[in-house]
């Protein structure tokens, strides 16, 4: 069974959290949700999310992949040194990392986008480019172990790409 870690904070984009979580669970993956503190978090539109794991409890080596949902949560997530270490660790092991919409901010702060082909919401296109990435106006794009997508309507393409990369990794 593949294990996927999903990072959570307040004001996550509801669809960008739950669509991938349920889609990966349909594939037979264990999907764990982690946040700074255990407890109840809410999406931008009020959908709740119960988180039982904290960033300090996570061992990145235990995971086959990472998901970072968008919304306003990434602006909070990128401020936690533990999150940046998790992202760097998973990236260094060439495990799949998925980011959508504003989630690219977390990868930018982790310093892992230089030379990568990515997409995101157009609102952070300049941030992605300034981090050394090449931004593309496409629904979803794969560059090595990083899968990125633009907006909630990109979710079907994003998850097809994410699952393909996950299943092809060693």
C-alpha positions as CSV (number, residue, x, y, z in Angstrom):
1,X,0.0,0.0,0.0
2,X,1.4,3.4,-1.0
3,X,1.4,6.1,1.7
4,X,0.7,9.7,0.8
5,X,1.1,12.7,3.1
6,X,-1.2,15.7,2.7
7,X,-0.3,19.1,4.3
8,X,-3.2,21.0,5.9
9,X,-3.7,24.5,7.4
10,X,-6.7,26.8,7.7
11,X,-8.3,28.1,4.4
12,X,-7.2,25.2,2.2
13,X,-9.1,25.0,-1.1
14,X,-11.8,22.5,-0.3
15,X,-11.8,20.7,-3.6
16,X,-8.0,20.7,-4.0
17,X,-7.8,18.9,-0.6
18,X,-10.6,16.4,-0.8
19,X,-10.7,15.4,-4.5
20,X,-7.1,14.1,-4.4
21,X,-7.5,12.5,-1.0
22,X,-10.6,10.5,-2.1
23,X,-9.1,9.7,-5.5
24,X,-6.0,8.3,-4.0
25,X,-8.0,6.3,-1.4
26,X,-9.9,4.8,-4.4
27,X,-6.5,3.7,-5.7
28,X,-5.9,1.9,-2.4
29,X,-3.5,4.4,-1.0
30,X,-3.3,5.4,2.7
31,X,-3.6,9.2,2.8
32,X,-2.5,10.9,6.0
33,X,-3.3,14.5,6.8
34,X,-0.8,16.5,8.9
35,X,-0.8,20.0,10.3
36,X,1.1,22.2,12.8
37,X,-1.4,21.0,15.5
38,X,-3.9,18.2,15.6
39,X,-7.5,19.4,15.4
40,X,-10.2,20.6,13.1
41,X,-9.4,22.8,10.1
42,X,-11.7,24.4,7.6
43,X,-11.5,25.1,3.9
44,X,-12.1,28.4,2.2
45,X,-15.8,27.3,1.8
46,X,-16.2,25.8,5.3
47,X,-15.6,22.1,4.6
48,X,-14.1,20.7,7.7
49,X,-11.0,18.5,7.9
50,X,-10.0,16.6,11.1
51,X,-6.2,16.3,11.3
52,X,-4.6,13.8,13.8
53,X,-0.9,14.0,12.9
54,X,1.4,16.9,13.5
55,X,4.4,17.9,11.3
56,X,6.7,17.0,14.2
57,X,5.3,13.4,14.1
58,X,6.0,12.9,10.4
59,X,8.8,10.9,9.1
60,X,9.0,11.8,5.5
61,X,10.9,8.5,4.8
62,X,7.7,6.7,5.6
63,X,5.8,8.2,2.6
64,X,5.7,7.5,-1.1
65,X,4.4,10.9,-2.0
66,X,3.2,14.3,-0.9
67,X,0.2,16.5,-1.8
68,X,-0.1,20.2,-1.1
69,X,-3.5,21.6,-1.7
70,X,-4.0,25.2,-2.7
71,X,-6.2,28.0,-1.3
72,X,-4.7,30.3,1.3
73,X,-3.2,27.5,3.4
74,X,0.1,27.3,1.4
75,X,1.0,30.9,2.5
76,X,0.8,29.6,6.0
77,X,2.4,26.2,5.4
78,X,5.5,27.7,3.8
79,X,6.3,29.5,7.1
80,X,6.9,26.3,9.0
81,X,10.5,25.0,8.9
82,X,9.2,21.4,9.5
83,X,7.1,21.6,6.3
84,X,10.0,22.8,4.2
85,X,12.1,20.0,5.6
86,X,9.4,17.4,4.8
87,X,9.2,18.8,1.2
88,X,13.0,18.8,0.7
89,X,13.3,15.2,2.1
90,X,10.5,13.8,-0.1
91,X,12.0,15.6,-3.1
92,X,15.5,14.4,-2.4
93,X,14.2,10.8,-2.5
94,X,12.6,11.6,-5.9
95,X,9.1,10.8,-4.5
96,X,6.1,12.3,-6.2
97,X,5.1,15.8,-5.0
98,X,1.8,17.2,-6.2
99,X,0.9,20.9,-5.9
100,X,-2.1,22.8,-7.3
101,X,-3.1,26.4,-7.6
102,X,-1.3,28.4,-4.8
103,X,0.5,25.4,-3.4
104,X,3.5,26.2,-5.5
105,X,4.4,28.7,-2.8
106,X,5.4,25.8,-0.5
107,X,7.7,24.4,-3.1
108,X,9.2,27.8,-3.8
109,X,10.0,28.3,-0.1
110,X,11.5,24.8,0.0
111,X,13.8,25.8,-2.9
112,X,13.1,22.9,-5.1
113,X,11.7,24.5,-8.3
114,X,14.8,25.8,-10.0
115,X,14.9,24.5,-13.5
116,X,11.5,22.7,-13.3
117,X,8.6,23.0,-15.7
118,X,5.5,23.9,-13.7
119,X,2.0,25.4,-13.7
120,X,-0.1,27.1,-11.1
121,X,-2.8,29.7,-10.8
122,X,-1.8,32.6,-12.9
123,X,-1.7,34.7,-9.7
124,X,1.6,33.1,-8.7
125,X,3.1,32.7,-12.1
126,X,5.7,35.4,-11.4
127,X,6.6,33.8,-8.1
128,X,7.2,30.5,-9.8
129,X,9.3,32.1,-12.5
130,X,11.3,34.1,-10.0
131,X,12.0,30.8,-8.2
132,X,13.8,29.6,-11.4
133,X,10.9,27.5,-12.8
134,X,9.5,27.7,-16.3
135,X,5.8,28.3,-16.0
136,X,3.3,26.8,-18.6
137,X,-0.3,27.8,-19.2
138,X,-1.6,24.2,-19.1
139,X,-4.0,22.3,-16.8
140,X,-1.4,19.9,-15.4
141,X,2.3,19.2,-16.1
142,X,4.8,16.7,-14.9
143,X,8.5,17.4,-14.5
144,X,10.3,14.4,-12.9
145,X,8.7,13.8,-9.6
146,X,6.8,17.1,-9.4
147,X,3.2,17.2,-10.7
148,X,1.6,20.7,-10.8
149,X,-1.8,21.9,-11.8
150,X,-3.6,25.2,-12.2
151,X,-7.0,25.4,-10.6
152,X,-9.9,23.1,-9.3
153,X,-11.1,22.4,-12.9
154,X,-7.6,20.9,-13.5
155,X,-8.2,18.2,-10.8
156,X,-9.0,15.3,-13.2
157,X,-5.9,15.9,-15.3
158,X,-3.8,16.5,-12.2
159,X,-4.8,13.3,-10.5
160,X,-4.3,11.2,-13.7
161,X,-0.7,12.6,-13.9
162,X,-0.1,12.2,-10.1
163,X,-1.3,8.6,-10.1
164,X,0.8,7.7,-13.2
165,X,4.0,9.2,-11.6
166,X,3.2,7.5,-8.3
167,X,2.7,4.1,-9.9
168,X,5.9,4.4,-12.0
169,X,8.2,5.4,-9.2
170,X,10.5,2.8,-7.6
